[in-house]
């Protein structure tokens, strides 16, 4: 039986190479307005989701943290405050335009000694096995072409006793919320992108990419299949977002 090697780019089927290129173009386009649009799209609630992620991660002074698909550095800056100057946070993203915005924010915040910025692909991490105490990926996994490969890489670079935190849009827990969320995602979100960021198509893709992302339970099983010993998830905002905590013993 032939294996389907196509990847999802929103609702379109494209080759894996094409998806990687298209996603890179999307985030190159949205980078200048990314932080503003995050606040507008979520009414600022994304800050609470990230606060909870950092709280549950329990990062300690001196630890090494990898923030994958970290973009403009929101999570990286929060973790830098936790690990202190004796620790290290690596902010990694495949998109150079996003990293440029993140680097500027890090310099302005005076955190360039703690946060190292590097371009990387989550599917092939340029780090030795067992390199990090903690790994996070916030709103980035759904854009990865080969999610299972990325999860295996996340497991590989984590030290035994470490954990990975996956913060991502997910599947609302009730039919009523799903209906309202669909209406918002496909009728309002692209218009926000059009009027604020001058880019309707990229935000149409973002809405579609959320619908194609695995459900909470499916992602949990993918995490376990990647080698993690335990995974638990917390539904936030009635499942609009889910936080998966993945443990390596």
N, C-alpha and C positions, 0 to 999 in steps of 0.2 A: 504494500500500500504506500502510495506517495506521501511524503511528509510535507505539510504546508509550511513553507519557510517565510511566508509573508508576515509583516508586522502591522500593527494597528497604528495609523496616524489619525487620531480621532475616529471617525466612522469609515475612513478610507483604508484599503489594503495596499501597502507599498512594500518594497524590498527593505530588509533591515538597514542597508546602507542609505537608502533614500529617507527612511524615518530619522536616522541620526542627523542627516543633513537638514531635513525640514525642521526638526526640533531646534537645532542650533539656530536656524534662521528666525524662528518664532521668538526665541529669547534674546537674540540680537536686536530684534525690533522692539521688544517690550522693555528692555533693560532701563532706558532713561526714566520711564514712568512706573517701574515695577513696584516700588515701595508705596507710592501714592495710590496705585490701583489696588494693592493689597488692602489698604485702609478703607477705600471706597467699597470694594467688593464685599468685604466681610463686616463692614461697619465697625472696624477696629477690633473685632473679636479674635482675629488671628494672633493678636498680642497675648490674649489669655491662653490660647492653645499652646503657644510657644512657652509661656511662663510655666504651664503645667508640665510640659515636656522636660524643662530644665529642673523643675522641682522633683519629679519622679526619678530623674537620672541620678541625682545625688552625687554629682561630680565633686571631687575633693581636691584640695591644693596639691600640686605636683603631678597630677594625672595628665596623660596624653589623650586628646580628643580629636577625632576625625569628623568633620562636618561635611558630608557628601552633598553634592548638588546644592551647596550652601549659598550660591548666588551673591546677593548683596550683603550677606554676613550677619543677619539678625541673630540667628542661633549662635554663631561663632562668637559674637561679642558677649552674649550672655554667659557662655561657657568660659570665656577668658576671665571674666570676673570671678568665677568659681575656682578655677585651677591656679590663678595667680601667676606671678612672674616665674615661679619655680616650675610651673606646668607649661604645656604647649597645646595650642589648638591649630589644627591644619584645616584651612578652608579650601575645599576642592570643588571645582565645577568644570564642566566641559566647555562652557561658553565664556569666551574672553570678555565680551562686553559686560556680562553680569559681574565677572570678577573685577573689572575695572571700577565699577560702581562700589563694589564691596571693599576694594583696597582703599579707595578714597575715604569711605566711612571709617575704616579701621584707623587710618592715619589721623583723621580728625578727632577720633576718640582716644588717641594716644595709646593704642593697643598693638602697635606694629611689632613690639618686642615679643609679644605672647602669641599672636596669630600669624601663621605663615600661610601665604596664598599660593596655590598651585593649580595649574590646569591639568585635569585628569579625566579619564573615562571610568565610570563606576564599574564597568564590566571587566576592567583590567587594571587593578590598583597598583601603583608603582611603589609598594611598600612591602617590607618583609613580613612573613607570617608572625602573628602574635605581637604586633607593633603598638596597638592602642588599647587603652583601658575602657574607652567608651566611643561609640560611633553613633552619629545621628544623620538622618536624612529627612528633611522637612519639605513636603510638597514637591518632591523630585522623583520618587520611584516610578510614578506613573508615566514619566517621560523617558524612562530608560528603555532601550530597545529590547534587550534580553534581561528581563527582571530576575529570572532564576539564576543566571550567571552572576549578576550583580550581588544577589543575596549570598551566594557561595563565596564571593570575594569578601563581602562584609564579614562573614564567619571566619574566613582565613586570617584576616589582619587583626581580628580581636584577640586579645589575650584570654586565656582561661580565667574565668571569674568576671569577664567583662560583659557588657550588654550593648545591644543596638536598639536605638529608639527610632521607629518609623512613624512619622507624623504625616498623614495623607488624607485627602478627601476620600470619602467612602460611601456606603449605602445607607441612606436614612432608615431608621428603624420602624417607621410607620408609613402606611400608604398616604395618609394626609400630608405628612411632611415631604414625602417624595414628590407628590403632585405640586406642591408649592415650590419646592426646590427646582423641579424641572422648568416650571414657568419662569422662575427667576433666571436660571442658567441660560435658557435659550431665547428669552425675550428681552431681558434687561442687561445681562452681562455683555453680550456683543455690542449693544448700543453704548454702554459705558466705555468699552474699548474704542468704539468709533469716535465718540465725542471728546473723550479725555486723552486717550493715547493715539488717536488717529489711526487705529489699527483694529478694525472689526474682525478680520479673518483670524488673527492670532487668538483673540478671546473666544471666538467660535470654536477653534480647536481646543482651547483649554476646557471649555464646557464639555465637549465630546470626549476628551481624554479622561475626564472624571468618570463618565458613564462606562468607559471600557476598562477601567481599573478593576482588579479583583475585589470581591466582597471581603468583609472582615474575616469570615471563616476560611475562605479560599486562600487569602494572603497568609493567614496563620499556618495553614498546612504547607504552603510554599516555603515559609521560614523554617519549619521543622525539616522539610525535605532537603533544605540547603545545609543542614548539619547542626542547627541550633538545638539545644537540649530542652528548652522550654520557651513557650511564647504565650503571652497573655495580651489581651487588647482591651482598651477602654473607649467606649463610644463618647464622643464629645458633641455637644449641640445636636442631640438626638440622632447621632450617627452620620451627620453631614461630614464630620471628620472622625477618624479613628486613630488612636495612638497604640501601636504594637510595641511591646517591650519584649525583646528577644535575648535570651540568656545563653551564654556559652560556659559550660562548666569544665 
